Amino acid sequence: MPRILITGAAGFLGSHLCDRFIREGYEVVGMDNLITGDLRNLEHLFPLKQFTFYNKDVSTFIHVPGPLDYILHFASPASPIDYLKIPIQTLKVGSLGTHNCLGLAKAKKARILVASTSEVYGDPTVHPQTEEYWGNVNPVGPRGVYDEAKRFQEAMTMAYHTYHGLETRIIRIFNTYGPRMRLNDGRVLPAFIGQALRGEDLTVFGKGNQTRSFCYVDDLVEGIYRLLHCDYPYPVNIGNPDEITILQFAEEIIKLTGTKQKIVFKDLPKDDPTQRRPDITKAKKILGWEPKVSRAEGLKITYAAFKALPKEVLYKQEHRDFEGYIRK
């Protein structure tokens, strides 16, 4: 039974990865400091002998007894609300946390895949974004703590690959959605659905002509699984190239939820990307991967999951009163 460590295991993506690798017959070691993760995402796995969980911060120290074949490094705040509230921790997990994971992979002779993001492209001047594009990032802007943490993470990973010969993989994740997203974390999809469920008007920043491309979580997990098991060490975009404006997306959510709220507009936050769409040529060629779940299908599943949440979660004020936040 191969053994894999998944950092950020209690988060949205991490928990889905735990599920997938359990189904594939792996022994899974989950690790999370729960600063943004939620144990409820993993509670169904705790009775299983092939699952172990450590409540640890990868930015300080990592120790996992026994052998490891693979490491997936997904520990990081991922929503704009989070990395604005905890900027230092965001920088630490991308730098110190990545260094610790790479050191552990070297010690265990394990293959490691690190989760980078489309944020390395910043507000892109190339569209769609290819892996060869170096990005347009403001290092001292409000998004800089996340963008530069991920850019450093990629550089550190490649240094371990070239200097130590470590087996590394780098995924650049574009906007992803699905069940287990935090409803009030500030990202556009859960924000819209949360507003619709609460009977609030939907907030669009700017004129709503900025674009995003949404990938359903099952498609993303499939891409991660294939990338981990291929022999390509350089960054690969994984996302859905089906592009839509934020205004169009708000209209889709209103139609999906059957609500009668109107759309209201607020000023566009600083450095908010105007376009975001992956070029997935490499993923198609190297991995034989492309998304299968349509946005209409994925949104129905995601909406049903949000609708089933208890009212105390739906009306939780954790992030809703934060003014001027940046949507990813």
Secondary structure, 3 states (H helix, E strand, C coil): CCEEEEECCCCHHHHHHHHHHHHCCCEEEEECCCCCCCHHHCCCCCCCCCEEEECCCCCCCCCCCCCCCEEEECCCCCCHHHHHHCHHHHHHHHHHHHHHHHHHHHHHCCEEEEEEEHHHHECCCCCCECCCCCCECCCCCCCHHHHHHHHHHHHHHHHHHHHHCCCEEEEEECCEECCCCCCCCCCHHHHHHHHHHHCCCEEEECCCCCEEECEEHHHHHHHHHHHHCCCCCCEEEECCCCEEEHHHHHHHHHHHHCCCCCEEEECCCCCCCCCCCECCHHHHHHHCCCCCCCHHHHHHHHHHHHHCCCHHHHCCCCCCCCCCCCCC
